[in-house]
Amino acid sequence: MKKGFYTIMSAQFFSSLADNALLVAAIATIQTSGAPDWHVPALSPMFALFYVVLAPFVGAFADRLPKGTVMFYSNAIKAGGCLMMLFGVHPLLAYAIVGLGAAAYSPAKYGILTELLPSSQLVKANGWIEGLTILSIILGVLLGGQLVGTRVSDQLLAIELPAFAKAITTAPEAAIAVIMFLYAIAAAFNLKIPRTEAPLLPLPVSPVTLVRDFSRCNSRLWRDKLGQISLATTTLFWGVSSNMRVIVFAWAAVALSYDTTKASSLVGVVAIGTAAGAVIAALRVRLAHATDVIPFGIAMGLLMIGLNIITSVWVAAPFLVLLGLVGGYLVVPMNALLQHRGHNLMGAGRSIAVQNFNEQACILALGAFYTGMTRFGLSAFTAIAVLGVTVAGTMFGIQRWHAYNRVQYKDELEHLLAIARSDRH
């Protein structure tokens, strides 16, 4: 791996660490403020909102400026969202602003991989990036849980900061102040990310032009016989897994009688398995064989349903590790394949924006659905069962879709796979 890759990984680690710690802090803020229960599941769709709304623009923006610069600006926006939450702005609105920063960050983060590395290293690079991201999820959620717990928060609140004396009076507010520091560290690494030789693409002046360009890119990726399969898989995976991070808090409360701090450890357990699956996939799966992992998506859906019969943490912990492992093994090769096809079809930034639009639209839709179920009194068990059936059934459909393509478009698929085997750009 090139030297700049490790700087990218460092920046991604601290940015993702802060994102996930902030999720726990936002949940704690809502729970301690006396807000309705449905505000907690609403966090995921609010975070996804700007991914969907700004999708036509952030990809082109990421291709217009050096990727490290874009990542720096994005982390500054995230820190601004933290500051809003700290000074009393409603958590859902402030978390949406953090999502705005994340929406701008993602095309640059993944796009620079295709600019810096040959396609032969994309699965390996994605394995490292996803593995490190999952590690940051583990540590971030655990860190957030500890920061809002009484043991750590009491010590933080005892620190006298005159400028923030009125803003930091509760455990979640103390946690948010620490999280802002993590975003600052990520921003410092962003400034050290090297420039690549990839040309900077002009940004169209007209928003209408951007929307049309994005629509063409979206359509082009969905028509590609490998792009459509990888995009469908990653869209479903991230739509479900992002909402599962919130659902696990509700499930742990009713199934295991866990509070927010204890439940955060279970989210970390899932992430441990996902990290292991990501690393194994990076070592074992070649880009040209990425679609071979589709059956693991069906298995992931069936495993999710199994959560509903677990009442002991001693069973839940290894089961959640297994669930995460299957998911990690599924998503890394498919994500690499999607990046490879997107880079060849339209350029790195635009392809990642298309990916984010579809994935975040799925997060938004499933999050709104789960929020609605919570609003009308349905349990976390029901939500998990619905999501599990959705994943298993949809992945089976994707498997049949790919099988149909292999028969009807055999020559085209063979050509695309040959590119995946040989392309070194």
N, C-alpha and C positions, 0 to 999 in steps of 0.2 A: 504494500500500500504506500502511496505517496505521503510525504510528510504532512501536507495540508489536510489530509483526511483525519488525522488525529486531533487537529484543532477544531475541525467541524464536529467531531464526536464530543469534544469537551464542551463546546458551546451548546450542543443539543442536550447533553446530560443536564447541565444546570438549568436550562430553560424548561425542560420537561420536568425536572425535579420541582421547580417552582410551580408549574402548572398543576401538578397533582397534589402538592401540599395545599395549594389554594383551593382546590375542590373541597377538601376536608374542612378547611377554614370557612368556606362559604356555607357548607352544610351546617356547621356548628353555629354560624351567625344566624341562619334562618331558624334553627331549632331554639336558640336562646332568645330570639326576638318575639316569639309568640305568633309567628306567621303561620298560615294554613299549611298542612302537611304536603299539599300538592306542589308547593314552591320548591321542595327539594328535588323531585324528579324533573321539574322545569329547568333546572340548571343545565342539563345536557343539551336540550334544544336551544336554549338561549346562547350557549357557547357556540353552537353550530350555525347560528343565524347568519352571521356575516360571511362565513364560508360559502353559503349558498348565494346570498345577495351580491357579494363582490367577486364571485368566481370569474366572471368575464374580464375583470380588471386586474386581479392580483397576479395572474400568470404572466400577462403582458408586462406588468410592472417589474416582476422578478427577472424577466428577460431584458429589461431596459437598463438596469443598474447592476453593478457587481453584486453577486449573491451575498457576500459578507456584509455589504452596506445595507441591503434589504433586511437581513436578519437583525442587524443592529437597530434599525428603525422599528422593527416589529417588537423587539424586546422592550423598547422604550414605551410603546403603546401598552404592552402588558403591564409594565410597572405603573403606568398611568391609571389603568383599571384597578390595580391594587390600591392606589392612593385614593381613588373615588370611594371604594368600599370602606377604607379606613376612616374617611371623613363623612360617613353616614349616607352615601348614595345607596339606594336599594341594591341588595346583593345580586338580584337577577340582572339589573341594568349594568352594574359594574362588571359582572362576569361576562356579559355580552361584549363589553369593550375589550376585555382580555381575549375573548374569542376573535375580535377584530384583528388584534396583533398576531394571534396564532394563524389566522387565515392568510395574512401576508407573509408569515414566516415559512409556512410549509412548502410552497413552490420553490423557494430559494434553497431550503434545506435539502430537499430531495433532488432538485434540479442540478445542483452543483455536483452531485455524484456522477451524473452522466457526462458532465463536462470534464471532470477531473480524472475519471477512471475509464478503462476499456470495458466493453460489455461483458467480457469474460470474467471480470471481477465484480459484476453488479450483485449477483446473488450473495457472494461473500461479504461485500460492503453492506448490503441490506441486512445480512445476518448480524453484523457487528452493530450497525445503527439501531436495528430493532431490538437486539439483545441489550444494548446500552439503554435504549429508551425504556424497555421493560424494567431494567434495573432501576432506572430513575423513577418509574412508576411505583415500584416496590418501596424504595427509600422515601419517595415524595409522600406517598399515602401514609407510610409509617411516621414520617416526620410531622406531617400535618396532624395526625392523631395524637402524637406526643405533645405538640405545641399547644393544642387546645385542651389537653389534660391538665388537671390541677397541679401536678407535681412540677411541670416545666413552666406553665403559665404564671404560677405564683412568683417564681423567680424572675421571669421577664417583667412582670408588672411592678416588681420592686425596684427595677432600674429607673432612675429619674432622667427623663428627657424633656426638658422644659418646653421645647417647641411642639412636642406631641402630647403634652400632659392631658389635654382635654380629648384628644382623639383616641388615645390608647388607655382604655379603662376596663376592658373585658379580655378574657382569654382569646377569643377569635381575633380581636384587634391586635393583640400582641403577636399572634401568629402571623398575621398579614404583614406586620412591620418587618419581621424576619424574612418573609418570602420576598419582599421587595429587594432585599439585599442579594438574594439568589439571582434575581433578574439582572441586577447590576453586574454580577460576576459573569453571567452568560453574555452580556453586552460587551464586556471587556474581551472575551474570546472572539466574539464576532469581528472585532476590529483587526484581529490577527489572521483572519481567513485569507488565503492568498487569492490574487486575481488569476483567473484561467485565461486561456487563449481564445475561448469561445467569443464570437462577436456579439456585441450588444445590439439588440434589435430595437428599432424605433418604436415609440409608443404612439399609436394613432391618436389624433386630436379629438375626433368625434367619438363620444360614448356609444353611439349607434354602430359605428364601425367595429368597436371592440366587442359589442354584443354579437354582431354578425360573425366576426372572426371566431369568437368562443363557440358559437353554435356550430360552425363548420368543423372546428376541432373536436367538439363533443360527438358530433355525428360521425366523423371520420374514425374515431377510436371505437365507437360502438359497431361500426361496419367491419372493422378489421377482425379476421377470424380467430386470432389469438388475443387481440386486445379486448374483444367483447367478453370472452370467457374470464380473463384475469380481472377485468373491471367489474364484472358482475360479482365475482367471488370476494374481492377486497371491499366492494361496496357493502355487501351483506355482512362481512366479518366485522368491519369497523362500526357499522350501524348498530349491531347487536352488542359488541364488546364494550363500546363506550357507554351504552345505557346500563349494561350489566354492572359496571363499576358503582353506579348509584343504587341499582336494585339490590346488590349484595348488602348494603347498609340496612335496607328494610328487611331483607330475608334474615340476616343475622339477628336482628332485633326480635323477630317472632319465632325463629327456629332455635336460636341458641341463647336468647335473652342478653344479647351483647349491646353495649353502648357504643357511641361513635368511635371512641379510642380503640376499643377491642375489635370492632368491626373493620377498622382500617387495616388491621393485621391480616384479615382474611383476603382483602383486596390484594394485599402484598403477596399472599400465598399463590393466588391465581397468576400473578405476574411472574413469580419464580418459575412456574411451569412454562409460561409463555416464553420466557427468556431461554430456558433449556431447549424448548422446541425450535426456537429461532436459530440457536447455535447449531443444533443437530442438522437442521435443514441446510444451513449455510455450508456445512461440511459434506453433506451427502447428495444434495440435489443439484443437478446441472440445469442451466437456464432452459435448454432445449427439452428437458423432461419435467418442467414445472407443473404442467397439467396433470401429472400422475398423482398429485397430492389431493385432488378433488374429493376422493372418498373420505378423507379426514374431516372435511366439512360436514358430511352427513353424520359421522361419529360425534362431532362436537355438539350438534343439535340434540342428539339422543342423550348424551351425557348431561346436558343442561337440564333436561326433564328429570333426571335422576336426583338432582338437588332436593326435590320436593319430599323425598323420603328420608332425608338425613336429619337427625336430631342431636348428634353428638359431634363435638369439635374434633374428636380423634378420628372420626370417619370423614368429616368435612374437609380437613386440611389436606390429606393425601388425594382425596377426590378432586379438590380444586386444583391441586398441582397437575393432576392428569388432564383435567379440562383445559388448563392453560397450555400444557405441552402440546396437545393436539392442535389447538388454535395457532400456536407459534409455528409449528411445522407446516401448517396450511398457508399462512399468510406471507411468509418470507419469500418463497419461490414465486408465488403469484404476484406479489408486489414488484419483484425484480423483473418479471416478464412484462408487466404493465409498463414499467418505466422504460424498458428496452423498446417496446413497440411505440410508446408515445414519443420517445426521443427521435426515432426514425421517421415518424409520421409528421411531427409538427414542432419539435423543439422541446427542451426540458421544462421550462417554466410553464408554458401553455399546457403541456400534457399533465403536469402535476396539478394545475388548477382544475382541469377537467376531472381528474381523479378525486380531488378534494370536493368538488361540487357534488358529484354523485354520492360519495361516501357521507358527506355531511348532510346532504338532503335525506339520506337514509337515517342518519342519527336524529335529524330534526323530526322526521315522520314518526319513527319508532318512539322517540322521546315524548312527542306530543300524545301519542297513543297511550304510553305508560302513564303520563301525567293525567290523562283523561280517566284511565282506570282507577288511579289513586283518588282523583277528585270525586268519583262516584262510589268509592268504598271497596273496590276489589282489592284482594290481597296480593302480596308479593309472590305467593305460590302460584296464583293464577297468571301473573305476568311472566314468570319464569317458564311455565308450561306453554304459554302462547308463543314466547320467543323460541323455545326449543323446537316446537313443531314447525315454526316458520323457517328456522335454519335448516333442519333436516330435509324438509320438503323442498325448499328452494335449491339447496345444494344437489339434491337428486335431479331436479329439473336442469340445473347447469351441467351436470354430468351427461344427461341425455342430449342436451344441446351440443356439447362438444363432440359426442359420438356421432351425431347427425352431420356436423361439419366435416368430420374425418371421412365420412362416406361421400358427401355431396361436393366437398371442396378439397379433395385429397391433394391435387397438384399444388393448389395455392398454399395449403398448410405445409406441405413439404418444402416449398420455397421459403416460407417465413421461418421455419425451423432451421433451415440451412443458414439463413442470415444470423439466427441466434447462435449457431455453433461457430461461425467463422468471423463475425463482425468484431473488429478491434478498434474502430474509429480512433 
